[in-house]
Protein backbone atom coordinates (compact mmCIF):
# COMPACT_ATOMS: atom_id res chain seq x y z
CA UNK A 1 0.00 0.00 0.00
CA UNK A 2 1.10 3.53 -0.71
CA UNK A 3 -0.24 6.41 1.36
CA UNK A 4 -0.32 10.00 0.13
CA UNK A 5 -0.96 12.62 2.82
CA UNK A 6 -1.26 16.36 2.17
CA UNK A 7 -1.59 19.34 4.51
CA UNK A 8 -2.64 22.51 2.68
CA UNK A 9 -3.25 25.90 4.36
CA UNK A 10 -6.85 26.96 3.92
CA UNK A 11 -8.96 29.81 5.37
CA UNK A 12 -7.06 30.16 8.63
CA UNK A 13 -6.75 26.41 9.05
CA UNK A 14 -5.43 23.42 7.22
CA UNK A 15 -6.99 20.93 4.81
CA UNK A 16 -5.89 17.37 5.54
CA UNK A 17 -6.20 14.86 2.70
CA UNK A 18 -5.13 11.21 2.81
CA UNK A 19 -5.34 8.71 -0.04
CA UNK A 20 -4.50 5.02 0.32
CA UNK A 21 -3.46 3.19 -2.85
CA UNK A 22 -3.49 -0.57 -2.54
CA UNK A 23 -1.41 -2.76 -4.83
CA UNK A 24 -4.38 -4.95 -5.73
CA UNK A 25 -8.09 -5.42 -5.13
CA UNK A 26 -7.24 -8.41 -2.91
CA UNK A 27 -4.96 -6.23 -0.75
CA UNK A 28 -7.67 -3.58 -0.45
CA UNK A 29 -10.27 -6.17 0.50
CA UNK A 30 -7.92 -7.70 3.07
CA UNK A 31 -7.30 -4.30 4.68
CA UNK A 32 -11.03 -3.57 4.71
CA UNK A 33 -11.69 -6.92 6.40
CA UNK A 34 -9.12 -6.02 9.08
CA UNK A 35 -10.98 -2.79 9.89
CA UNK A 36 -9.02 -0.34 7.74
CA UNK A 37 -11.81 2.28 7.59
CA UNK A 38 -12.58 2.16 11.31
CA UNK A 39 -8.87 2.27 12.18
CA UNK A 40 -8.22 5.16 9.83
CA UNK A 41 -11.14 7.06 11.36
CA UNK A 42 -9.68 6.56 14.84
CA UNK A 43 -6.28 7.74 13.62
CA UNK A 44 -7.80 10.84 12.02
CA UNK A 45 -9.74 11.67 15.20
CA UNK A 46 -6.58 11.33 17.30
CA UNK A 47 -4.65 13.51 14.88
CA UNK A 48 -7.36 16.19 14.98
CA UNK A 49 -7.28 16.17 18.80
CA UNK A 50 -3.49 16.51 18.75
CA UNK A 51 -3.68 19.39 16.28
CA UNK A 52 -5.97 21.26 18.73
CA UNK A 53 -3.40 21.19 21.56
CA UNK A 54 -1.16 24.20 22.09
C-alpha positions as CSV (number, residue, x, y, z in Angstrom):
1,X,0.0,0.0,0.0
2,X,1.1,3.5,-0.7
3,X,-0.2,6.4,1.4
4,X,-0.3,10.0,0.1
5,X,-1.0,12.6,2.8
6,X,-1.3,16.4,2.2
7,X,-1.6,19.3,4.5
8,X,-2.6,22.5,2.7
9,X,-3.3,25.9,4.4
10,X,-6.8,27.0,3.9
11,X,-9.0,29.8,5.4
12,X,-7.1,30.2,8.6
13,X,-6.7,26.4,9.1
14,X,-5.4,23.4,7.2
15,X,-7.0,20.9,4.8
16,X,-5.9,17.4,5.5
17,X,-6.2,14.9,2.7
18,X,-5.1,11.2,2.8
19,X,-5.3,8.7,0.0
20,X,-4.5,5.0,0.3
21,X,-3.5,3.2,-2.8
22,X,-3.5,-0.6,-2.5
23,X,-1.4,-2.8,-4.8
24,X,-4.4,-5.0,-5.7
25,X,-8.1,-5.4,-5.1
26,X,-7.2,-8.4,-2.9
27,X,-5.0,-6.2,-0.7
28,X,-7.7,-3.6,-0.5
29,X,-10.3,-6.2,0.5
30,X,-7.9,-7.7,3.1
31,X,-7.3,-4.3,4.7
32,X,-11.0,-3.6,4.7
33,X,-11.7,-6.9,6.4
34,X,-9.1,-6.0,9.1
35,X,-11.0,-2.8,9.9
36,X,-9.0,-0.3,7.7
37,X,-11.8,2.3,7.6
38,X,-12.6,2.2,11.3
39,X,-8.9,2.3,12.2
40,X,-8.2,5.2,9.8
41,X,-11.1,7.1,11.4
42,X,-9.7,6.6,14.8
43,X,-6.3,7.7,13.6
44,X,-7.8,10.8,12.0
45,X,-9.7,11.7,15.2
46,X,-6.6,11.3,17.3
47,X,-4.6,13.5,14.9
48,X,-7.4,16.2,15.0
49,X,-7.3,16.2,18.8
50,X,-3.5,16.5,18.7
51,X,-3.7,19.4,16.3
52,X,-6.0,21.3,18.7
53,X,-3.4,21.2,21.6
54,X,-1.2,24.2,22.1
